[in-house]
Amino acid sequence: MKKIIFIFLFFPFISCSQQQDSVAINKLKNLDTIPVTWSNIGKGIDFCETDAPFKSIVNDSKITLLKIDPNQFDFHLMMATDLKIKSLSADVWADSFDLDIVINAGMYDLSKKMFSKGLLKSSKHTNNAALHPNYKSMIAFNPKDTILPKCTVLDLDCNPFEKIKNDYSCFAQGLRMLDCDGKPIGWNKRKQSCSMLITANDEHGFLYFIYCRSPYTHNEMIAFMQKFPFKLVNAIYMEGGPQTSIYLKIGDTKIEKIGSYVSETYPNDKNDYFWKLPNVIGLKVKK
């Protein structure tokens, strides 16, 4: 009788996923407010780098924040499937399309690398038309009515997509971290820590990009956001691990933030370059 040999191939999952960390939340209950000191780097944008409340296992344990007035920027959803090009790194997206800021447009599907895991579309092109049932946040920008915010993060429990789908031209769906009231949404699957990029609003309509290269769990980052001296709402997880990217070039200021660590699948702090991304959100300073 012939022997049949089965060979199983395992492909590593790099992106950082959900987990539970009640110990971290308990550590933060009595924590003082995280200090935030803003430096203006251009019209409508401020920068801050501050220490996380406790040290991570690697790197400098710094949290980077960009505070953005959406009225001072034009927003662009850049999708390789729309442009019929290959994925590009954040800096190349910026250089190729004259963008001042570039960030991840949410997580992409590792089995279909040109496509977003959540809904991703503009008025002229759809990368993924399907709403992910577990992704309860949405970035929406380029409104069809001028009375609406230029760019905002929406809680899909508070603002169901059916009610907002005709209000904006561009949508990018992702996992929710803070709800529309600023309450934490606990992540209760695998316990994992990673580099991370988050986008959120405050109660005045400002947009925040929140980045940390040093790995923390999602629940730790949620708790950190509640310790800033301002209230954040509608926080959305954009990406984690080595795909995490922020590129900014405004005037004489250049900021490059690159992720690395994922505790179970990429447990190192060695990544030193922007990974290529199929989809990004680009910002351009208004003239």
QUIUR-V401441 format. One record per backbone hydrogen bond with DSSP energy under -0.5 kcal/mol. NH is the residue of the N-H (numbers start at 1). CO is the residue of the C=O. If there is no record, write none. Layout:
((NH,CO) (NH,CO))
This chain:
((5,3) (6,4) (8,6) (9,7) (11,9) (12,10) (14,12) (20,189) (25,21) (26,22) (27,23) (28,24) (28,25) (29,25) (29,26) (31,28) (34,227) (39,47) (41,45) (42,45) (45,42) (46,67) (47,39) (48,65) (50,63) (52,61) (63,50) (64,211) (65,48) (66,209) (67,46) (68,66) (68,207) (69,44) (70,68) (72,69) (73,70) (74,284) (76,282) (78,76) (78,280) (79,77) (80,278) (82,79) (83,79) (84,80) (85,80) (88,277) (93,89) (94,90) (95,91) (96,92) (97,93) (98,94) (99,94) (100,283) (101,283) (102,247) (103,281) (104,245) (105,279) (109,112) (109,115) (112,109) (115,112) (117,107) (118,107) (120,128) (121,171) (122,125) (127,120) (127,125) (128,120) (135,132) (136,134) (137,174) (138,154) (139,172) (140,138) (140,152) (141,170) (142,150) (144,167) (145,167) (148,145) (152,140) (154,138) (156,136) (156,154) (159,155) (163,160) (164,160) (164,161) (165,161) (167,164) (168,164) (169,141) (169,142) (170,141) (171,121) (172,139) (173,119) (174,137) (175,237) (177,235) (178,235) (179,183) (182,179) (185,177) (186,184) (188,186) (190,18) (192,190) (194,216) (195,261) (196,212) (197,239) (198,210) (199,236) (200,208) (201,233) (202,206) (203,231) (205,202) (207,68) (208,200) (209,66) (210,198) (210,208) (211,64) (212,196) (216,194) (218,192) (221,217) (222,218) (223,219) (224,220) (225,221) (226,222) (227,224) (228,225) (229,34) (232,230) (233,201) (234,179) (236,199) (237,175) (238,197) (238,236) (239,197) (241,195) (242,260) (243,240) (244,241) (246,257) (247,102) (248,255) (249,100) (250,253) (253,250) (254,252) (255,248) (257,246) (258,256) (259,244) (262,266) (263,193) (266,262) (268,266) (275,242) (277,88) (280,78) (281,103) (282,76) (282,280) (283,101) (284,74) (286,72))
